[in-house]
C-alpha cells in the first residue's frame, strides 16, 4: 500500500477537506490510518502521554521513539513528526540535522515546525534539501512562555496581521501545509485565502482546508479539554468502568474463569 505524499496533500487545497489526527503509538496509528490523510506525531505527546505540563520539555529522542511506533502501525497516511523546542530554532543547519535524523530513524515523510517569519529561511533550507515541512502558526504551544499561556491568538489587529504574514512566509518558503491553531474563524478564513497551501485548523474555522485534533482529547481521555475540542467518546469512563470490573472480579476470584484458563486433559 502506497502512502500519501506531501505534494498530494498540497494538491487538496480548496478540495475535499483533509482529515488529520495525532498518534503516538502503533495500535492507535493502525486504527487512524483507515480514516486519516495525515497522522501527526505531535510534541503534544509530552503532555497527553508523559504528563508534562507543557511541550517545552519534549526531546528529539522522545519524538523519534513515538514516530517509529506510529510508522509501524500505519500504512497509507502521510506521517509527520514534530521537531520539539530547541532542536531547530537557532540555525537552518541545526534544523536540518534534527529533521534528517528524525526522517532517517523513523521513516516518516515530513516534519513540522512552529513558524514565525523568522522560520522562512529554515523552511526553505529544509525543503531545498529534500525535507517536506508543515508549518504551524497562531497559537504556538512551544512559545507559551512568551505568549503568556495557551490562549487564543489574534484579538489584537497587529497580532492578527502577523499571523497572516507568518503563514504567507511559510507558504512562500515551501511549506506543503500550515497548521492554524487557536484563532478566530474570521482570521482562520483570512489565512486560508491568503496562502496557496492547505490550512489545517485546530481551534480555527470549518473553512480551513483540513482539521486536526489531539486524539486523546477528542476520545475523551481527559476531563478538561480546550474549548475547541469536541469529545467524540468518553474513553475515561469506559476505561475506569472496565478496570473497576476487572478489579472486582480478581478480588472475588471470578477471574480468571473457565474460558480464560488452560486445560490439558
C-alpha atoms as a printed R data frame, in Angstrom:
    type eleno elety resid chain resno       x       y      z
1   ATOM     1    CA   UNK     A     1   0.000   0.000  0.000
2   ATOM     2    CA   UNK     A     2   1.418   3.377 -1.037
3   ATOM     3    CA   UNK     A     3   1.455   6.257  1.423
4   ATOM     4    CA   UNK     A     4   0.057   9.668  0.640
5   ATOM     5    CA   UNK     A     5   2.711  12.244 -0.186
6   ATOM     6    CA   UNK     A     6   3.269  15.876  0.741
7   ATOM     7    CA   UNK     A     7   2.544  17.086 -2.833
8   ATOM     8    CA   UNK     A     8  -0.746  15.149 -2.764
9   ATOM     9    CA   UNK     A     9  -1.722  16.952  0.446
10  ATOM    10    CA   UNK     A    10  -0.824  20.301 -1.115
11  ATOM    11    CA   UNK     A    11  -2.978  19.462 -4.147
12  ATOM    12    CA   UNK     A    12  -6.006  19.152 -1.836
13  ATOM    13    CA   UNK     A    13  -6.089  22.948 -1.375
14  ATOM    14    CA   UNK     A    14  -9.701  24.006 -1.778
15  ATOM    15    CA   UNK     A    15 -10.791  20.426 -2.446
16  ATOM    16    CA   UNK     A    16 -12.149  17.678 -0.182
17  ATOM    17    CA   UNK     A    17 -11.199  18.506  3.434
18  ATOM    18    CA   UNK     A    18  -8.041  16.863  4.739
19  ATOM    19    CA   UNK     A    19  -8.582  14.600  7.772
20  ATOM    20    CA   UNK     A    20  -5.775  14.694 10.347
21  ATOM    21    CA   UNK     A    21  -5.294  13.384 13.890
22  ATOM    22    CA   UNK     A    22  -2.372  12.818 16.238
23  ATOM    23    CA   UNK     A    23  -0.946   9.430 17.189
24  ATOM    24    CA   UNK     A    24   1.892   8.352 19.452
25  ATOM    25    CA   UNK     A    25   1.757   4.536 19.354
26  ATOM    26    CA   UNK     A    26   1.332   1.721 16.852
27  ATOM    27    CA   UNK     A    27  -2.149   0.442 17.851
28  ATOM    28    CA   UNK     A    28  -3.706   3.910 17.647
29  ATOM    29    CA   UNK     A    29  -1.952   4.643 14.356
30  ATOM    30    CA   UNK     A    30  -3.318   1.416 12.895
31  ATOM    31    CA   UNK     A    31  -6.883   2.467 13.741
32  ATOM    32    CA   UNK     A    32  -6.476   6.047 12.490
33  ATOM    33    CA   UNK     A    33  -4.783   5.009  9.265
34  ATOM    34    CA   UNK     A    34  -8.044   3.933  7.608
35  ATOM    35    CA   UNK     A    35  -9.645   7.345  8.089
36  ATOM    36    CA   UNK     A    36  -6.825   9.898  8.142
37  ATOM    37    CA   UNK     A    37  -4.983  11.505  5.263
38  ATOM    38    CA   UNK     A    38  -2.284  12.731  7.646
39  ATOM    39    CA   UNK     A    39  -1.161  11.495 11.063
40  ATOM    40    CA   UNK     A    40   0.842  13.900 13.184
41  ATOM    41    CA   UNK     A    41   3.237  12.617 15.820
42  ATOM    42    CA   UNK     A    42   2.860  15.819 17.799
43  ATOM    43    CA   UNK     A    43   5.027  17.096 20.605
44  ATOM    44    CA   UNK     A    44   1.703  17.104 22.462
45  ATOM    45    CA   UNK     A    45   2.898  13.598 23.379
46  ATOM    46    CA   UNK     A    46   4.758  15.245 26.240
47  ATOM    47    CA   UNK     A    47   1.505  16.385 27.834
48  ATOM    48    CA   UNK     A    48  -1.029  13.687 26.905
49  ATOM    49    CA   UNK     A    49   1.265  10.659 27.300
50  ATOM    50    CA   UNK     A    50   4.163  11.668 29.548
51  ATOM    51    CA   UNK     A    51   2.276  14.008 31.888
52  ATOM    52    CA   UNK     A    52   4.337  17.151 31.253
53  ATOM    53    CA   UNK     A    53   2.637  20.495 31.853
54  ATOM    54    CA   UNK     A    54   3.888  21.961 28.533
55  ATOM    55    CA   UNK     A    55   5.551  20.711 25.360
56  ATOM    56    CA   UNK     A    56   8.805  22.529 26.144
57  ATOM    57    CA   UNK     A    57  10.357  19.503 27.880
58  ATOM    58    CA   UNK     A    58   9.912  17.138 24.923
59  ATOM    59    CA   UNK     A    59  13.154  15.780 23.454
60  ATOM    60    CA   UNK     A    60  14.138  14.664 19.971
61  ATOM    61    CA   UNK     A    61  14.655  11.125 21.255
62  ATOM    62    CA   UNK     A    62  11.053  11.072 22.505
63  ATOM    63    CA   UNK     A    63   9.756  12.189 19.120
64  ATOM    64    CA   UNK     A    64  11.804   9.544 17.325
65  ATOM    65    CA   UNK     A    65  10.623   6.765 19.645
66  ATOM    66    CA   UNK     A    66   6.955   7.646 19.126
67  ATOM    67    CA   UNK     A    67   7.479   8.299 15.414
68  ATOM    68    CA   UNK     A    68   8.875   4.801 14.967
69  ATOM    69    CA   UNK     A    69   5.834   3.324 16.689
70  ATOM    70    CA   UNK     A    70   3.376   5.276 14.531
71  ATOM    71    CA   UNK     A    71   5.183   4.278 11.350
72  ATOM    72    CA   UNK     A    72   4.896   0.613 12.346
73  ATOM    73    CA   UNK     A    73   1.145   0.937 12.884
74  ATOM    74    CA   UNK     A    74   0.203   2.993  9.826
75  ATOM    75    CA   UNK     A    75   0.349   2.068  6.166
76  ATOM    76    CA   UNK     A    76  -1.265   4.737  3.973
77  ATOM    77    CA   UNK     A    77  -1.437   8.056  5.852
78  ATOM    78    CA   UNK     A    78   1.257  10.680  5.474
79  ATOM    79    CA   UNK     A    79   3.131  10.669  8.792
80  ATOM    80    CA   UNK     A    80   4.514  13.997 10.037
81  ATOM    81    CA   UNK     A    81   6.718  14.293 13.123
82  ATOM    82    CA   UNK     A    82   7.077  17.480 15.185
83  ATOM    83    CA   UNK     A    83  10.521  18.909 15.795
84  ATOM    84    CA   UNK     A    84  10.494  19.762 19.509
85  ATOM    85    CA   UNK     A    85  11.531  23.008 21.164
86  ATOM    86    CA   UNK     A    86  15.243  23.789 20.990
87  ATOM    87    CA   UNK     A    87  16.135  21.499 18.087
88  ATOM    88    CA   UNK     A    88  15.633  23.814 15.095
89  ATOM    89    CA   UNK     A    89  15.315  27.484 16.045
90  ATOM    90    CA   UNK     A    90  18.937  28.616 16.191
91  ATOM    91    CA   UNK     A    91  20.018  27.823 12.624
92  ATOM    92    CA   UNK     A    92  18.894  26.122  9.410
93  ATOM    93    CA   UNK     A    93  21.792  23.709  9.795
94  ATOM    94    CA   UNK     A    94  20.656  22.626 13.248
95  ATOM    95    CA   UNK     A    95  17.133  22.201 11.936
96  ATOM    96    CA   UNK     A    96  18.363  20.083  9.027
97  ATOM    97    CA   UNK     A    97  20.408  17.814 11.284
98  ATOM    98    CA   UNK     A    98  17.428  17.312 13.600
99  ATOM    99    CA   UNK     A    99  14.962  16.749 10.760
100 ATOM   100    CA   UNK     A   100  17.292  14.405  8.878
101 ATOM   101    CA   UNK     A   101  17.775  12.304 11.988
102 ATOM   102    CA   UNK     A   102  14.012  12.093 12.574
103 ATOM   103    CA   UNK     A   103  13.294  11.063  8.987
104 ATOM   104    CA   UNK     A   104  16.199   8.621  8.850
105 ATOM   105    CA   UNK     A   105  15.363   6.867 12.125
106 ATOM   106    CA   UNK     A   106  11.565   6.838 11.814
107 ATOM   107    CA   UNK     A   107  10.930   6.662  8.085
108 ATOM   108    CA   UNK     A   108   8.338   9.451  8.338
109 ATOM   109    CA   UNK     A   109   7.504  11.536  5.268
110 ATOM   110    CA   UNK     A   110   7.681  15.071  6.702
111 ATOM   111    CA   UNK     A   111   8.391  17.192  9.771
112 ATOM   112    CA   UNK     A   112   6.511  20.074 11.388
113 ATOM   113    CA   UNK     A   113   7.885  23.232 12.961
114 ATOM   114    CA   UNK     A   114   6.231  26.146 14.702
115 ATOM   115    CA   UNK     A   115   6.687  29.082 12.362
116 ATOM   116    CA   UNK     A   116   7.108  32.815 12.538
117 ATOM   117    CA   UNK     A   117   8.533  34.905  9.719
118 ATOM   118    CA   UNK     A   118  11.920  34.113 11.262
119 ATOM   119    CA   UNK     A   119  11.490  30.475 10.193
120 ATOM   120    CA   UNK     A   120  11.193  31.159  6.456
121 ATOM   121    CA   UNK     A   121  14.917  30.738  5.864
122 ATOM   122    CA   UNK     A   122  14.913  27.439  7.746
123 ATOM   123    CA   UNK     A   123  11.881  26.125  5.871
124 ATOM   124    CA   UNK     A   124  13.443  26.936  2.502
125 ATOM   125    CA   UNK     A   125  16.734  25.348  3.597
126 ATOM   126    CA   UNK     A   126  14.997  22.112  4.610
127 ATOM   127    CA   UNK     A   127  12.766  21.863  1.538
128 ATOM   128    CA   UNK     A   128  15.686  22.507 -0.811
129 ATOM   129    CA   UNK     A   129  17.470  19.580  0.838
130 ATOM   130    CA   UNK     A   130  14.594  17.144  0.468
131 ATOM   131    CA   UNK     A   131  12.670  17.526  3.733
132 ATOM   132    CA   UNK     A   132   8.942  18.325  3.393
133 ATOM   133    CA   UNK     A   133   7.843  20.858  6.025
134 ATOM   134    CA   UNK     A   134   4.439  21.501  7.571
135 ATOM   135    CA   UNK     A   135   4.330  24.836  9.377
136 ATOM   136    CA   UNK     A   136   2.339  25.974 12.434
137 ATOM   137    CA   UNK     A   137   1.035  29.495 13.096
138 ATOM   138    CA   UNK     A   138  -1.335  31.205 15.518
139 ATOM   139    CA   UNK     A   139  -1.216  29.707 18.993
140 ATOM   140    CA   UNK     A   140   2.210  28.085 19.140
141 ATOM   141    CA   UNK     A   141   2.499  25.841 22.238
142 ATOM   142    CA   UNK     A   142   6.306  25.866 22.231
143 ATOM   143    CA   UNK     A   143   6.163  29.663 22.676
144 ATOM   144    CA   UNK     A   144   3.657  29.584 25.533
145 ATOM   145    CA   UNK     A   145   6.146  31.176 27.946
146 ATOM   146    CA   UNK     A   146   6.406  34.227 25.684
147 ATOM   147    CA   UNK     A   147   2.722  34.288 24.766
148 ATOM   148    CA   UNK     A   148   1.588  34.022 28.388
149 ATOM   149    CA   UNK     A   149  -0.017  30.594 28.239
150 ATOM   150    CA   UNK     A   150  -2.325  28.605 25.983
151 ATOM   151    CA   UNK     A   151  -4.532  31.455 24.852
152 ATOM   152    CA   UNK     A   152  -6.311  32.117 21.571
153 ATOM   153    CA   UNK     A   153  -4.326  34.483 19.369
154 ATOM   154    CA   UNK     A   154  -5.228  37.347 17.086
155 ATOM   155    CA   UNK     A   155  -7.539  39.537 19.174
156 ATOM   156    CA   UNK     A   156  -5.163  42.436 18.569
157 ATOM   157    CA   UNK     A   157  -5.269  43.561 14.897
158 ATOM   158    CA   UNK     A   158  -1.475  43.805 14.785
159 ATOM   159    CA   UNK     A   159  -1.081  40.238 16.066
160 ATOM   160    CA   UNK     A   160  -3.735  39.033 13.638
161 ATOM   161    CA   UNK     A   161  -1.837  40.552 10.734
162 ATOM   162    CA   UNK     A   162   1.394  38.986 11.995
163 ATOM   163    CA   UNK     A   163  -0.275  35.563 11.938
164 ATOM   164    CA   UNK     A   164  -1.322  36.080  8.324
165 ATOM   165    CA   UNK     A   165   2.207  37.196  7.429
166 ATOM   166    CA   UNK     A   166   3.706  34.201  9.243
167 ATOM   167    CA   UNK     A   167   1.521  31.852  7.200
168 ATOM   168    CA   UNK     A   168   2.372  33.610  3.936
169 ATOM   169    CA   UNK     A   169   6.086  33.468  4.736
170 ATOM   170    CA   UNK     A   170   5.833  29.749  5.486
171 ATOM   171    CA   UNK     A   171   3.989  29.092  2.234
172 ATOM   172    CA   UNK     A   172   6.384  31.199  0.163
173 ATOM   173    CA   UNK     A   173   9.331  29.349  1.708
174 ATOM   174    CA   UNK     A   174   7.986  25.996  0.509
175 ATOM   175    CA   UNK     A   175   5.824  24.514  3.282
176 ATOM   176    CA   UNK     A   176   3.363  21.945  1.918
177 ATOM   177    CA   UNK     A   177   0.670  22.806  4.506
178 ATOM   178    CA   UNK     A   178   0.223  25.006  7.566
179 ATOM   179    CA   UNK     A   179  -1.493  24.306 10.873
180 ATOM   180    CA   UNK     A   180  -3.562  27.250 12.093
181 ATOM   181    CA   UNK     A   181  -4.233  26.982 15.829
182 ATOM   182    CA   UNK     A   182  -6.280  28.946 18.340
183 ATOM   183    CA   UNK     A   183  -7.544  31.859 16.244
184 ATOM   184    CA   UNK     A   184 -10.965  33.246 15.385
185 ATOM   185    CA   UNK     A   185 -12.882  31.739 12.484
186 ATOM   186    CA   UNK     A   186 -12.616  35.062 10.654
187 ATOM   187    CA   UNK     A   187  -8.828  35.147 10.993
188 ATOM   188    CA   UNK     A   188  -8.503  31.490 10.005
189 ATOM   189    CA   UNK     A   189 -10.544  32.157  6.872
190 ATOM   190    CA   UNK     A   190  -8.319  35.122  6.086
191 ATOM   191    CA   UNK     A   191  -5.209  32.942  6.412
192 ATOM   192    CA   UNK     A   192  -6.779  30.248  4.229
193 ATOM   193    CA   UNK     A   193  -7.460  32.783  1.475
194 ATOM   194    CA   UNK     A   194  -4.003  34.341  1.796
195 ATOM   195    CA   UNK     A   195  -1.946  31.192  1.171
196 ATOM   196    CA   UNK     A   196  -1.689  28.751 -1.717
197 ATOM   197    CA   UNK     A   197  -1.154  25.737  0.540
198 ATOM   198    CA   UNK     A   198  -3.750  23.869  2.645
199 ATOM   199    CA   UNK     A   199  -4.564  25.212  6.090
200 ATOM   200    CA   UNK     A   200  -5.126  22.598  8.795
201 ATOM   201    CA   UNK     A   201  -7.333  24.041 11.505
202 ATOM   202    CA   UNK     A   202  -7.289  23.300 15.221
203 ATOM   203    CA   UNK     A   203  -9.422  25.752 17.141
204 ATOM   204    CA   UNK     A   204  -9.815  27.724 13.919
205 ATOM   205    CA   UNK     A   205 -12.516  27.504 11.228
206 ATOM   206    CA   UNK     A   206 -14.528  24.867  9.383
207 ATOM   207    CA   UNK     A   207 -13.457  26.784  6.293
208 ATOM   208    CA   UNK     A   208  -9.874  25.574  6.660
209 ATOM   209    CA   UNK     A   209  -8.693  23.020  4.106
210 ATOM   210    CA   UNK     A   210  -8.466  20.353  6.806
211 ATOM   211    CA   UNK     A   211  -8.854  19.722 10.516
212 ATOM   212    CA   UNK     A   212  -6.716  18.151 13.233
213 ATOM   213    CA   UNK     A   213  -7.302  17.358 16.906
214 ATOM   214    CA   UNK     A   214  -5.214  15.728 19.605
215 ATOM   215    CA   UNK     A   215  -6.652  12.211 19.570
216 ATOM   216    CA   UNK     A   216  -6.771  11.600 23.360
217 ATOM   217    CA   UNK     A   217  -8.673  14.897 23.686
218 ATOM   218    CA   UNK     A   218 -11.347  14.005 21.132
219 ATOM   219    CA   UNK     A   219 -11.703  10.495 22.545
220 ATOM   220    CA   UNK     A   220 -12.470  11.859 26.000
221 ATOM   221    CA   UNK     A   221  -9.369  10.660 27.842
222 ATOM   222    CA   UNK     A   222  -9.285  13.860 29.909
223 ATOM   223    CA   UNK     A   223 -11.929  15.650 31.951
224 ATOM   224    CA   UNK     A   224 -10.854  19.108 30.820
225 ATOM   225    CA   UNK     A   225 -10.029  19.932 27.212
226 ATOM   226    CA   UNK     A   226  -9.671  23.171 25.217
227 ATOM   227    CA   UNK     A   227 -12.873  24.935 24.132
228 ATOM   228    CA   UNK     A   228 -12.324  23.972 20.506
229 ATOM   229    CA   UNK     A   229 -12.272  20.216 21.173
230 ATOM   230    CA   UNK     A   230 -15.365  18.131 20.535
231 ATOM   231    CA   UNK     A   231 -15.394  14.903 22.554
232 ATOM   232    CA   UNK     A   232 -16.483  12.088 20.273
233 ATOM   233    CA   UNK     A   233 -16.295   9.495 23.057
234 ATOM   234    CA   UNK     A   234 -15.833   9.135 26.820
235 ATOM   235    CA   UNK     A   235 -12.871   6.808 26.992
236 ATOM   236    CA   UNK     A   236 -12.006   7.919 30.521
237 ATOM   237    CA   UNK     A   237 -15.284   6.464 31.818
238 ATOM   238    CA   UNK     A   238 -15.013   3.374 29.636
239 ATOM   239    CA   UNK     A   239 -11.524   2.597 30.931
240 ATOM   240    CA   UNK     A   240 -12.458   3.355 34.537
241 ATOM   241    CA   UNK     A   241 -15.511   1.063 34.382
242 ATOM   242    CA   UNK     A   242 -13.501  -1.718 32.762
243 ATOM   243    CA   UNK     A   243 -10.727  -1.516 35.352
244 ATOM   244    CA   UNK     A   244 -13.277  -1.456 38.187
245 ATOM   245    CA   UNK     A   245 -14.953  -4.602 36.822
246 ATOM   246    CA   UNK     A   246 -11.586  -6.308 36.468
247 ATOM   247    CA   UNK     A   247 -10.532  -5.383 39.997
248 ATOM   248    CA   UNK     A   248 -13.806  -6.686 41.446
249 ATOM   249    CA   UNK     A   249 -13.542  -9.987 39.569
250 ATOM   250    CA   UNK     A   250  -9.966 -10.511 40.711
251 ATOM   251    CA   UNK     A   251 -10.988  -9.867 44.314
252 ATOM   252    CA   UNK     A   252 -13.969 -12.241 44.205
253 ATOM   253    CA   UNK     A   253 -11.979 -14.837 42.232
254 ATOM   254    CA   UNK     A   254 -14.402 -14.933 39.300
255 ATOM   255    CA   UNK     A   255 -11.498 -14.038 37.005
256 ATOM   256    CA   UNK     A   256  -9.874 -15.960 35.515
257 ATOM   257    CA   UNK     A   257 -12.851 -18.202 34.778
258 ATOM   258    CA   UNK     A   258 -13.018 -21.469 32.836
259 ATOM   259    CA   UNK     A   259 -12.896 -19.657 29.475
260 ATOM   260    CA   UNK     A   260  -9.670 -17.925 30.490
261 ATOM   261    CA   UNK     A   261  -7.859 -20.962 31.908
262 ATOM   262    CA   UNK     A   262  -5.763 -23.609 30.110
263 ATOM   263    CA   UNK     A   263  -6.733 -27.292 30.460
264 ATOM   264    CA   UNK     A   264  -4.570 -30.083 29.100
265 ATOM   265    CA   UNK     A   265  -6.821 -33.038 29.771
